Amino acid sequence: MIDPNLLRENPDAIKASQRARGNDESLVDQAVAADAAWRKALQEFESLRAEQNAAAKAVGTASKEERPALIAAGQVMAEKVKAANEIADAAQKHLDQIIWKIENVVIDGVPAGGEENFTVVKEVGTKPKFDFEAQDHVALGESLDIIDIERGTKIAGSRFYFLKGWGARLELALMNMALDYASKNDFTALITPTLVRPEVMAGTGFLGEHADEIYYLPADDLYLTGTSEVALAGYHRDEIIDLSNGPLRYAGWSTCYRREAGSAGRDTRGILRVHQFNKLEMFSYIDPADSEAEHAKLLAFQEAMLQACELPYRVIDTAAGDLGSSAARKFDAEAWVPTQETYRELTSTSNCTTYQARRLNVRFRNADGKTQTAATLNGTLATTRWLVAILENHQQADGSVKIPAALRPYLGGQEFITAPKSRA
């Protein structure tokens, strides 16, 4: 939720953000009017309640003869107070309905526009040049017997798969390496629930325009999460957290589920865009004044993992219209996929400023002892999709795949993934 003080003091800043995102500016004017109406209704309610309290005191000191009339007047006043309270509550609900539709205010410098209007921040690494015909990750996965899409589809439908043998081990190695790296950088490991209540899903900003991406279980009124960010954001819901010793950092490991609604025909081959995958997600709670510095740290952590996996990549500053509703800024790190001759997103990191924490009521005490809303940030440190880039970039002429050196300790020192010997 946007800061109500910003709405009152600088609505033009919110309008500028809406324009950059390609969103409806009129929502800001509606919110300003609704906020004014709510404050007026609240003031009238509080004024009447003060009169009611004063009248109640007068009854206590009135004479026996005066008391009946004062009691009768008090009953009339009570009805007025009740009606005023109902009006104020209705005005607040109306304000909330509008203000929850306004997406986070983008940070200065974020490119305006849509998906294609990103800015390239940097390119790192050398793209491989093969002296043989490169195979895509599906062909490699099948020939090495480490990805089984046919049987995944047989038991669950399209966009499902099995990771098998060294494929399963490679993913677990990647996740464990990421978890070790996160732990060394003050992240507390969490294995998170993958089902959450509607108020938590809404609080993180995932029940807006892209709600059709989420699996919902109506019998239980629970949502399957598409990222552990949701559970991590809700972890300190309705709490005052202690940030006196610096940010609270968590690394959440979970299976993730996405319906991929609206993506028919896109990336249907392989495991790039699937309904179920595993992910290790970084999440930080921090003083808002330090959120941009923390954002740079999360990006640096992601880059360190990409470099450890010996992957060529680029970092982009995502355009405002391609941000999620909660993000004020988002950097994507995209690895080179040789057979597609393009970069594909492996990680993203978002600075959500106070947007999520305000919706989920997560606060901290500042240096003056006053409570204020925390900032939240998130960033992927490893996910199943990384296997696409690892397999394709490290493939060899004989059809094997060279395992990045940093991953080998998690795989018993194994250097190559080779095709299994044929069974007699």
C-alpha positions as a Markdown table, in Angstrom:
| # | Residue | x | y | z |
|---|---|---|---|---|
| 1 | Met | 0.0 | 0.0 | 0.0 |
| 2 | Ile | 1.3 | 3.5 | -0.8 |
| 3 | Asp | 2.2 | 5.9 | 2.0 |
| 4 | Pro | -1.0 | 7.9 | 2.9 |
| 5 | Asn | 1.3 | 10.9 | 3.8 |
| 6 | Leu | 2.7 | 10.9 | 0.3 |
| 7 | Leu | -0.8 | 10.8 | -1.1 |
| 8 | Arg | -1.7 | 13.9 | 0.9 |
| 9 | Glu | 1.5 | 15.8 | 0.4 |
| 10 | Asn | 2.6 | 14.9 | -3.1 |
| 11 | Pro | -0.1 | 13.2 | -5.1 |
| 12 | Asp | 1.7 | 14.3 | -8.3 |
| 13 | Ala | 4.6 | 11.9 | -7.5 |
| 14 | Ile | 2.2 | 9.0 | -7.4 |
| 15 | Lys | 0.6 | 10.2 | -10.7 |
| 16 | Ala | 4.1 | 10.3 | -12.3 |
| 17 | Ser | 4.6 | 6.7 | -11.1 |
| 18 | Gln | 1.3 | 5.6 | -12.5 |
| 19 | Arg | 2.2 | 7.2 | -15.9 |
| 20 | Ala | 5.6 | 5.5 | -15.9 |
| 21 | Arg | 3.9 | 2.2 | -15.3 |
| 22 | Gly | 1.2 | 2.8 | -17.9 |
| 23 | Asn | -1.5 | 2.7 | -15.2 |
| 24 | Asp | -4.6 | 4.8 | -14.5 |
| 25 | Glu | -3.7 | 8.2 | -13.0 |
| 26 | Ser | -7.4 | 8.9 | -12.1 |
| 27 | Leu | -7.1 | 6.4 | -9.2 |
| 28 | Val | -4.8 | 9.0 | -7.5 |
| 29 | Asp | -7.5 | 11.7 | -7.7 |
| 30 | Gln | -10.1 | 9.2 | -6.5 |
| 31 | Ala | -7.9 | 8.3 | -3.6 |
| 32 | Val | -7.2 | 11.9 | -2.6 |
| 33 | Ala | -11.0 | 12.6 | -2.6 |
| 34 | Ala | -11.7 | 9.4 | -0.7 |
| 35 | Asp | -9.0 | 10.2 | 1.9 |
| 36 | Ala | -10.5 | 13.7 | 2.4 |
| 37 | Ala | -14.0 | 12.2 | 2.8 |
| 38 | Trp | -12.7 | 9.7 | 5.3 |
| 39 | Arg | -10.8 | 12.2 | 7.4 |
| 40 | Lys | -13.9 | 14.5 | 7.5 |
| 41 | Ala | -16.1 | 11.6 | 8.5 |
| 42 | Leu | -13.6 | 10.5 | 11.2 |
| 43 | Gln | -13.4 | 14.1 | 12.6 |
| 44 | Glu | -17.2 | 14.3 | 12.8 |
| 45 | Phe | -17.3 | 10.9 | 14.6 |
| 46 | Glu | -14.6 | 11.9 | 17.1 |
| 47 | Ser | -16.3 | 15.3 | 17.7 |
| 48 | Leu | -19.6 | 13.6 | 18.5 |
| 49 | Arg | -17.9 | 11.0 | 20.7 |
| 50 | Ala | -16.2 | 13.8 | 22.7 |
| 51 | Glu | -19.7 | 15.4 | 23.2 |
| 52 | Gln | -21.0 | 12.1 | 24.3 |
| 53 | Asn | -18.3 | 11.6 | 26.8 |
| 54 | Ala | -18.8 | 15.1 | 28.2 |
| 55 | Ala | -22.6 | 14.5 | 28.4 |
| 56 | Ala | -22.0 | 11.2 | 30.3 |
| 57 | Lys | -19.9 | 13.0 | 32.9 |
| 58 | Ala | -22.7 | 15.6 | 33.3 |
| 59 | Val | -25.1 | 12.9 | 34.1 |
| 60 | Gly | -22.9 | 11.8 | 37.0 |
| 61 | Thr | -23.0 | 15.3 | 38.6 |
| 62 | Ala | -26.6 | 16.2 | 37.7 |
| 63 | Ser | -29.4 | 16.5 | 40.2 |
| 64 | Lys | -32.0 | 13.9 | 40.5 |
| 65 | Glu | -34.5 | 16.2 | 38.7 |
| 66 | Glu | -32.1 | 16.9 | 35.7 |
| 67 | Arg | -30.9 | 13.3 | 35.2 |
| 68 | Pro | -33.8 | 11.8 | 33.2 |
| 69 | Ala | -33.6 | 14.5 | 30.6 |
| 70 | Leu | -29.8 | 14.2 | 30.3 |
| 71 | Ile | -30.1 | 10.4 | 30.0 |
| 72 | Ala | -32.7 | 10.7 | 27.2 |
| 73 | Ala | -30.4 | 13.2 | 25.4 |
| 74 | Gly | -27.5 | 10.8 | 25.9 |
| 75 | Gln | -29.5 | 8.1 | 24.2 |
| 76 | Val | -30.1 | 10.3 | 21.2 |
| 77 | Met | -26.4 | 11.2 | 21.2 |
| 78 | Ala | -25.5 | 7.6 | 21.2 |
| 79 | Glu | -27.4 | 6.9 | 18.1 |
| 80 | Lys | -25.7 | 9.9 | 16.4 |
| 81 | Val | -22.3 | 8.5 | 17.4 |
| 82 | Lys | -23.2 | 5.1 | 16.1 |
| 83 | Ala | -24.3 | 6.5 | 12.8 |
| 84 | Ala | -21.2 | 8.7 | 12.5 |
| 85 | Asn | -19.0 | 5.7 | 13.3 |
| 86 | Glu | -20.7 | 3.6 | 10.5 |
| 87 | Ile | -20.2 | 6.5 | 8.1 |
| 88 | Ala | -16.5 | 6.8 | 9.0 |
| 89 | Asp | -16.0 | 3.0 | 8.7 |
| 90 | Ala | -17.7 | 3.0 | 5.3 |
| 91 | Ala | -15.5 | 5.9 | 4.2 |
| 92 | Gln | -12.4 | 4.0 | 5.3 |
| 93 | Lys | -13.4 | 0.9 | 3.4 |
| 94 | His | -14.0 | 3.0 | 0.3 |
| 95 | Leu | -10.6 | 4.6 | 0.6 |
| 96 | Asp | -8.9 | 1.2 | 1.1 |
| 97 | Gln | -10.6 | -0.2 | -2.0 |
| 98 | Ile | -9.1 | 2.5 | -4.1 |
| 99 | Ile | -5.7 | 2.9 | -2.4 |
| 100 | Trp | -5.0 | -0.9 | -2.6 |
| 101 | Lys | -5.4 | -0.7 | -6.4 |
| 102 | Ile | -2.5 | 1.8 | -6.7 |
| 103 | Glu | 0.8 | 0.0 | -7.3 |
| 104 | Asn | 4.0 | 0.9 | -5.5 |
| 105 | Val | 5.6 | 4.3 | -6.4 |
| 106 | Val | 8.6 | 3.6 | -8.6 |
| 107 | Ile | 12.0 | 4.9 | -7.6 |
| 108 | Asp | 13.6 | 7.8 | -9.5 |
| 109 | Gly | 15.6 | 6.5 | -12.4 |
| 110 | Val | 13.5 | 3.5 | -13.2 |
| 111 | Pro | 12.9 | 3.4 | -17.0 |
| 112 | Ala | 9.4 | 4.2 | -18.1 |
| 113 | Gly | 7.5 | 2.0 | -20.4 |
| 114 | Gly | 6.8 | -1.7 | -20.9 |
| 115 | Glu | 8.6 | -5.1 | -21.2 |
| 116 | Glu | 10.9 | -4.0 | -24.0 |
| 117 | Asn | 12.0 | -0.7 | -22.4 |
| 118 | Phe | 14.5 | -2.0 | -19.9 |
| 119 | Thr | 18.0 | -0.5 | -19.6 |
| 120 | Val | 21.0 | -2.8 | -19.8 |
| 121 | Val | 23.2 | -2.1 | -16.7 |
| 122 | Lys | 26.1 | -4.5 | -17.5 |
| 123 | Glu | 27.1 | -7.6 | -19.4 |
| 124 | Val | 29.5 | -10.0 | -17.7 |
| 125 | Gly | 31.3 | -13.1 | -19.0 |
| 126 | Thr | 32.2 | -14.6 | -22.3 |
| 127 | Lys | 29.5 | -16.3 | -24.4 |
| 128 | Pro | 30.7 | -19.8 | -25.4 |
| 129 | Lys | 31.7 | -20.5 | -29.0 |
| 130 | Phe | 31.2 | -24.2 | -30.0 |
| 131 | Asp | 33.0 | -26.0 | -32.8 |
| 132 | Phe | 30.1 | -28.4 | -32.9 |
| 133 | Glu | 26.3 | -28.2 | -33.3 |
| 134 | Ala | 25.0 | -27.1 | -29.8 |
| 135 | Gln | 22.1 | -29.0 | -28.4 |
| 136 | Asp | 19.3 | -27.3 | -26.4 |
| 137 | His | 18.7 | -28.3 | -22.7 |
| 138 | Val | 15.9 | -30.7 | -23.7 |
| 139 | Ala | 18.0 | -32.7 | -26.1 |
| 140 | Leu | 20.9 | -32.7 | -23.6 |
| 141 | Gly | 18.6 | -33.7 | -20.8 |
| 142 | Glu | 17.2 | -36.6 | -22.8 |
| 143 | Ser | 20.5 | -37.9 | -24.1 |
| 144 | Leu | 22.0 | -37.7 | -20.6 |
| 145 | Asp | 18.8 | -39.3 | -19.1 |
| 146 | Ile | 18.5 | -36.5 | -16.5 |
| 147 | Ile | 15.3 | -34.8 | -17.6 |
| 148 | Asp | 12.1 | -36.7 | -18.4 |
| 149 | Ile | 9.5 | -34.5 | -19.8 |
| 150 | Glu | 7.5 | -37.2 | -21.5 |
| 151 | Arg | 6.7 | -39.0 | -18.2 |
| 152 | Gly | 6.1 | -35.7 | -16.4 |
| 153 | Thr | 3.5 | -34.8 | -19.0 |
| 154 | Lys | 2.0 | -38.3 | -18.8 |
| 155 | Ile | 1.3 | -38.0 | -15.0 |
| 156 | Ala | 0.5 | -34.3 | -14.6 |
| 157 | Gly | 0.0 | -32.7 | -18.1 |
| 158 | Ser | 2.0 | -30.1 | -20.0 |
| 159 | Arg | 4.8 | -28.1 | -18.4 |
| 160 | Phe | 5.6 | -30.8 | -15.9 |
| 161 | Tyr | 8.7 | -32.9 | -15.8 |
| 162 | Phe | 10.9 | -35.3 | -13.8 |
| 163 | Leu | 14.5 | -34.4 | -12.9 |
| 164 | Lys | 16.3 | -37.7 | -12.8 |
| 165 | Gly | 19.7 | -39.0 | -11.6 |
| 166 | Trp | 22.3 | -36.3 | -12.1 |
| 167 | Gly | 19.6 | -33.9 | -13.1 |
| 168 | Ala | 18.0 | -34.1 | -9.7 |
| 169 | Arg | 21.4 | -34.1 | -8.0 |
| 170 | Leu | 22.5 | -31.0 | -10.0 |
| 171 | Glu | 19.4 | -29.1 | -8.8 |
| 172 | Leu | 20.0 | -30.1 | -5.2 |
| 173 | Ala | 23.6 | -29.2 | -5.5 |
| 174 | Leu | 22.7 | -25.7 | -6.9 |
| 175 | Met | 20.2 | -25.1 | -4.1 |
| 176 | Asn | 22.6 | -26.3 | -1.4 |
| 177 | Met | 25.4 | -24.1 | -2.8 |
| 178 | Ala | 23.0 | -21.1 | -2.8 |
| 179 | Leu | 21.9 | -21.9 | 0.8 |
| 180 | Asp | 25.5 | -22.1 | 2.0 |
| 181 | Tyr | 26.3 | -18.8 | 0.3 |
| 182 | Ala | 23.2 | -17.2 | 1.8 |
| 183 | Ser | 24.0 | -18.5 | 5.3 |
| 184 | Lys | 27.5 | -17.0 | 5.1 |
| 185 | Asn | 25.9 | -13.6 | 4.4 |
| 186 | Asp | 23.7 | -13.6 | 7.5 |
| 187 | Phe | 20.5 | -15.1 | 5.9 |
| 188 | Thr | 18.5 | -17.4 | 8.2 |
| 189 | Ala | 17.4 | -20.5 | 6.3 |
| 190 | Leu | 13.7 | -21.2 | 6.3 |
| 191 | Ile | 11.7 | -24.0 | 4.6 |
| 192 | Thr | 8.4 | -22.2 | 4.1 |
| 193 | Pro | 4.8 | -23.2 | 3.7 |
| 194 | Thr | 3.6 | -23.3 | 0.1 |
| 195 | Leu | 0.0 | -22.7 | 1.0 |
| 196 | Val | -1.0 | -19.3 | 2.4 |
| 197 | Arg | -4.2 | -17.4 | 3.5 |
| 198 | Pro | -5.8 | -14.9 | 1.2 |
| 199 | Glu | -4.8 | -11.9 | 3.4 |
| 200 | Val | -1.1 | -12.9 | 3.1 |
| 201 | Met | -1.3 | -13.4 | -0.6 |
| 202 | Ala | -3.1 | -10.0 | -1.0 |
| 203 | Gly | -0.7 | -8.3 | 1.4 |
| 204 | Thr | 2.3 | -9.2 | -0.8 |
| 205 | Gly | 0.5 | -7.7 | -3.9 |
| 206 | Phe | -0.1 | -10.9 | -5.8 |
| 207 | Leu | -3.8 | -10.8 | -6.1 |
| 208 | Gly | -4.0 | -7.9 | -8.5 |
| 209 | Glu | -3.9 | -8.1 | -12.3 |
| 210 | His | -2.0 | -11.4 | -12.3 |
| 211 | Ala | -4.2 | -13.3 | -9.8 |
| 212 | Asp | -5.0 | -15.7 | -12.6 |
| 213 | Glu | -1.4 | -17.0 | -12.4 |
| 214 | Ile | -2.0 | -18.4 | -8.9 |
| 215 | Tyr | -3.4 | -21.8 | -8.0 |
| 216 | Tyr | -6.3 | -21.5 | -5.5 |
| 217 | Leu | -7.9 | -24.2 | -3.4 |
| 218 | Pro | -11.5 | -22.9 | -2.7 |
| 219 | Ala | -12.4 | -25.8 | -0.4 |
| 220 | Asp | -9.6 | -24.6 | 2.0 |
| 221 | Asp | -9.5 | -20.9 | 1.0 |
| 222 | Leu | -5.8 | -21.2 | 0.5 |
| 223 | Tyr | -3.4 | -20.2 | -2.3 |
| 224 | Leu | -0.4 | -22.1 | -3.6 |
| 225 | Thr | 2.6 | -19.8 | -3.6 |
| 226 | Gly | 4.5 | -19.0 | -6.8 |
| 227 | Thr | 7.5 | -17.9 | -4.7 |
| 228 | Ser | 8.5 | -18.2 | -1.0 |
| 229 | Glu | 8.5 | -14.4 | -1.0 |
| 230 | Val | 4.9 | -14.6 | -0.1 |
| 231 | Ala | 5.4 | -16.7 | 3.0 |
| 232 | Leu | 8.5 | -14.7 | 3.9 |
| 233 | Ala | 6.7 | -11.4 | 3.6 |
| 234 | Gly | 3.9 | -12.7 | 5.9 |
| 235 | Tyr | 6.4 | -14.2 | 8.4 |
| 236 | His | 6.4 | -11.0 | 10.6 |
| 237 | Arg | 2.8 | -9.9 | 9.8 |
| 238 | Asp | 1.3 | -7.7 | 12.6 |
| 239 | Glu | 4.6 | -7.6 | 14.4 |
| 240 | Ile | 7.1 | -4.9 | 15.6 |
| 241 | Ile | 10.5 | -6.3 | 14.6 |
| 242 | Asp | 13.9 | -5.5 | 15.9 |
| 243 | Leu | 16.2 | -3.9 | 13.4 |
| 244 | Ser | 18.6 | -2.4 | 15.9 |
| 245 | Asn | 21.3 | -4.8 | 14.8 |
| 246 | Gly | 20.7 | -4.4 | 11.1 |
| 247 | Pro | 18.3 | -6.0 | 8.6 |
| 248 | Leu | 16.5 | -9.3 | 9.2 |
| 249 | Arg | 17.5 | -11.6 | 6.3 |
| 250 | Tyr | 15.9 | -14.9 | 5.4 |
| 251 | Ala | 16.6 | -17.5 | 2.7 |
| 252 | Gly | 13.4 | -19.4 | 1.9 |
| 253 | Trp | 13.6 | -22.8 | 0.2 |
| 254 | Ser | 10.3 | -24.0 | -1.3 |
| 255 | Thr | 8.6 | -25.6 | -4.2 |
| 256 | Cys | 6.7 | -23.0 | -6.3 |
| 257 | Tyr | 3.6 | -23.3 | -8.4 |
| 258 | Arg | 2.5 | -21.1 | -11.3 |
| 259 | Arg | -0.4 | -21.5 | -13.6 |
| 260 | Glu | 1.4 | -19.6 | -16.4 |
| 261 | Ala | -2.0 | -18.3 | -17.5 |
| 262 | Gly | -1.7 | -16.2 | -20.7 |
| 263 | Ser | 1.6 | -17.9 | -21.8 |
| 264 | Ala | 0.1 | -20.4 | -24.2 |
| 265 | Gly | 2.6 | -21.2 | -26.9 |
| 266 | Arg | 5.5 | -19.5 | -25.1 |
| 267 | Asp | 8.5 | -21.6 | -24.0 |
| 268 | Thr | 6.6 | -24.8 | -24.2 |
| 269 | Arg | 9.7 | -26.8 | -24.9 |
| 270 | Gly | 11.7 | -27.9 | -21.9 |
| 271 | Ile | 11.8 | -26.6 | -18.3 |
| 272 | Leu | 12.1 | -22.9 | -18.8 |
| 273 | Arg | 8.5 | -22.0 | -18.1 |
| 274 | Val | 6.8 | -24.7 | -16.0 |
| 275 | His | 4.0 | -25.1 | -13.5 |
| 276 | Gln | 6.2 | -26.4 | -10.6 |
| 277 | Phe | 9.8 | -25.7 | -9.7 |
| 278 | Asn | 12.1 | -25.2 | -6.7 |
| 279 | Lys | 13.6 | -21.9 | -5.6 |
| 280 | Leu | 15.8 | -20.4 | -3.0 |
| 281 | Glu | 14.6 | -16.8 | -2.3 |
| 282 | Met | 16.4 | -14.1 | -0.3 |
| 283 | Phe | 14.2 | -11.8 | 1.7 |
| 284 | Ser | 15.2 | -8.7 | 3.7 |
| 285 | Tyr | 13.4 | -6.6 | 6.3 |
| 286 | Ile | 15.2 | -3.3 | 6.7 |
| 287 | Asp | 15.0 | 0.4 | 7.6 |
| 288 | Pro | 13.5 | 2.1 | 4.5 |
| 289 | Ala | 16.5 | 4.6 | 4.5 |
| 290 | Asp | 18.8 | 1.6 | 3.8 |
| 291 | Ser | 16.7 | -0.2 | 1.2 |
| 292 | Glu | 18.5 | 0.9 | -1.9 |
| 293 | Ala | 21.9 | -0.1 | -0.5 |
| 294 | Glu | 20.4 | -3.5 | 0.5 |
| 295 | His | 19.0 | -3.9 | -3.1 |
| 296 | Ala | 22.5 | -3.5 | -4.4 |
| 297 | Lys | 23.7 | -6.2 | -2.0 |
| 298 | Leu | 21.1 | -8.6 | -3.1 |
| 299 | Leu | 22.0 | -8.1 | -6.7 |
| 300 | Ala | 25.7 | -8.6 | -5.9 |
| 301 | Phe | 24.8 | -11.9 | -4.1 |
| 302 | Gln | 23.0 | -13.0 | -7.3 |
| 303 | Glu | 25.9 | -12.1 | -9.5 |
| 304 | Ala | 28.3 | -14.0 | -7.3 |
| 305 | Met | 26.2 | -17.1 | -7.8 |
| 306 | Leu | 26.0 | -16.7 | -11.5 |
| 307 | Gln | 29.8 | -16.2 | -11.7 |
| 308 | Ala | 30.3 | -19.3 | -9.5 |
| 309 | Cys | 28.3 | -21.2 | -12.1 |
| 310 | Glu | 30.5 | -19.8 | -14.8 |
| 311 | Leu | 27.6 | -18.3 | -16.7 |
| 312 | Pro | 27.7 | -15.3 | -19.1 |
| 313 | Tyr | 24.9 | -12.9 | -18.1 |
| 314 | Arg | 23.6 | -9.4 | -18.2 |
| 315 | Val | 21.8 | -7.2 | -15.6 |
| 316 | Ile | 18.8 | -5.1 | -16.7 |
| 317 | Asp | 17.0 | -2.3 | -14.9 |
| 318 | Thr | 13.4 | -3.4 | -15.5 |
| 319 | Ala | 11.0 | -0.8 | -16.9 |
| 320 | Ala | 8.2 | 0.5 | -14.7 |
| 321 | Gly | 5.4 | -1.1 | -16.8 |
| 322 | Asp | 7.0 | -4.5 | -16.3 |
| 323 | Leu | 7.4 | -4.3 | -12.5 |
| 324 | Gly | 5.2 | -6.3 | -10.2 |
| 325 | Ser | 2.7 | -4.2 | -8.3 |
| 326 | Ser | 4.8 | -4.3 | -5.1 |
| 327 | Ala | 8.2 | -3.5 | -6.7 |
| 328 | Ala | 9.5 | 0.1 | -6.8 |
| 329 | Arg | 12.6 | -1.1 | -8.7 |
| 330 | Lys | 13.6 | -4.5 | -10.0 |
| 331 | Phe | 16.9 | -5.7 | -11.5 |
| 332 | Asp | 16.8 | -8.9 | -13.6 |
| 333 | Ala | 20.0 | -11.0 | -14.1 |
| 334 | Glu | 19.7 | -12.9 | -17.4 |
| 335 | Ala | 21.9 | -15.7 | -18.5 |
| 336 | Trp | 22.9 | -16.4 | -22.0 |
| 337 | Val | 21.1 | -19.4 | -23.6 |
| 338 | Pro | 23.3 | -20.5 | -26.6 |
| 339 | Thr | 20.6 | -22.3 | -28.6 |
| 340 | Gln | 18.2 | -19.4 | -28.3 |
| 341 | Glu | 21.0 | -16.9 | -29.0 |
| 342 | Thr | 19.5 | -14.6 | -26.3 |
| 343 | Tyr | 19.6 | -13.8 | -22.6 |
| 344 | Arg | 16.9 | -15.3 | -20.4 |
| 345 | Glu | 16.0 | -14.3 | -16.9 |
| 346 | Leu | 17.4 | -16.5 | -14.2 |
| 347 | Thr | 17.0 | -14.2 | -11.2 |
| 348 | Ser | 15.3 | -11.0 | -10.2 |
| 349 | Thr | 15.6 | -8.8 | -7.2 |
| 350 | Ser | 13.0 | -6.2 | -6.1 |
| 351 | Asn | 13.0 | -3.3 | -3.7 |
| 352 | Cys | 9.4 | -3.2 | -2.5 |
| 353 | Thr | 10.1 | -0.2 | -0.2 |
| 354 | Thr | 7.3 | 0.0 | 2.5 |
| 355 | Tyr | 4.5 | -1.2 | 0.1 |
| 356 | Gln | 4.3 | -4.8 | 1.4 |
| 357 | Ala | 5.1 | -4.1 | 5.0 |
| 358 | Arg | 2.4 | -1.4 | 5.1 |
| 359 | Arg | -0.2 | -3.9 | 3.9 |
| 360 | Leu | 1.0 | -6.6 | 6.2 |
| 361 | Asn | 1.5 | -4.3 | 9.2 |
| 362 | Val | 5.2 | -5.0 | 9.8 |
| 363 | Arg | 6.9 | -2.2 | 11.8 |
| 364 | Phe | 10.1 | -1.5 | 13.7 |
| 365 | Arg | 11.3 | 1.1 | 16.2 |
| 366 | Asn | 13.6 | 3.7 | 14.9 |
| 367 | Ala | 16.4 | 5.4 | 16.8 |
| 368 | Asp | 13.9 | 7.7 | 18.5 |
| 369 | Gly | 11.9 | 4.7 | 19.8 |
| 370 | Lys | 8.9 | 5.5 | 17.4 |
| 371 | Thr | 7.4 | 2.8 | 15.3 |
| 372 | Gln | 7.5 | 3.1 | 11.6 |
| 373 | Thr | 6.9 | 0.8 | 8.6 |
| 374 | Ala | 9.7 | -1.4 | 7.5 |
| 375 | Ala | 10.9 | -1.9 | 4.0 |
| 376 | Thr | 11.0 | -5.3 | 2.3 |
| 377 | Leu | 13.2 | -6.7 | -0.5 |
| 378 | Asn | 13.4 | -10.0 | -2.3 |
| 379 | Gly | 15.7 | -11.8 | -4.7 |
| 380 | Thr | 16.1 | -15.2 | -6.2 |
| 381 | Leu | 19.4 | -16.9 | -5.5 |
| 382 | Ala | 18.8 | -20.2 | -7.3 |
| 383 | Thr | 16.0 | -22.0 | -9.1 |
| 384 | Thr | 15.3 | -24.9 | -11.4 |
| 385 | Arg | 15.5 | -22.7 | -14.4 |
| 386 | Trp | 19.3 | -22.3 | -13.9 |
| 387 | Leu | 19.7 | -25.9 | -15.2 |
| 388 | Val | 18.8 | -24.6 | -18.7 |
| 389 | Ala | 21.7 | -22.2 | -18.7 |
| 390 | Ile | 24.2 | -24.6 | -17.0 |
| 391 | Leu | 23.5 | -27.5 | -19.3 |
| 392 | Glu | 23.6 | -25.4 | -22.5 |
| 393 | Asn | 26.7 | -23.3 | -21.7 |
| 394 | His | 28.8 | -26.1 | -20.4 |
| 395 | Gln | 28.0 | -28.8 | -23.0 |
| 396 | Gln | 30.9 | -30.6 | -24.6 |
| 397 | Ala | 31.5 | -32.0 | -28.1 |
| 398 | Asp | 30.9 | -35.5 | -26.9 |
| 399 | Gly | 27.5 | -34.7 | -25.6 |
| 400 | Ser | 28.6 | -34.5 | -21.9 |
| 401 | Val | 28.2 | -31.5 | -19.7 |
| 402 | Lys | 31.0 | -30.1 | -17.6 |
| 403 | Ile | 29.9 | -29.3 | -14.1 |
| 404 | Pro | 31.0 | -25.8 | -12.8 |
| 405 | Ala | 33.9 | -26.2 | -10.3 |
| 406 | Ala | 32.0 | -24.5 | -7.5 |
| 407 | Leu | 29.2 | -27.1 | -7.7 |
| 408 | Arg | 31.5 | -30.2 | -7.7 |
| 409 | Pro | 32.0 | -30.4 | -3.9 |
| 410 | Tyr | 28.2 | -30.8 | -3.7 |
| 411 | Leu | 28.3 | -33.7 | -6.2 |
| 412 | Gly | 31.0 | -35.8 | -4.7 |
| 413 | Gly | 33.7 | -34.2 | -6.9 |
| 414 | Gln | 32.0 | -35.2 | -10.2 |
| 415 | Glu | 33.4 | -33.2 | -13.1 |
| 416 | Phe | 31.2 | -34.3 | -16.0 |
| 417 | Ile | 27.7 | -35.5 | -16.5 |
| 418 | Thr | 27.9 | -38.2 | -19.2 |
| 419 | Ala | 25.3 | -40.4 | -20.9 |
| 420 | Pro | 24.5 | -43.6 | -19.0 |
| 421 | Lys | 25.9 | -46.8 | -20.3 |
| 422 | Ser | 23.3 | -48.8 | -22.2 |
| 423 | Arg | 21.8 | -51.6 | -20.3 |
| 424 | Ala | 22.2 | -55.1 | -21.7 |
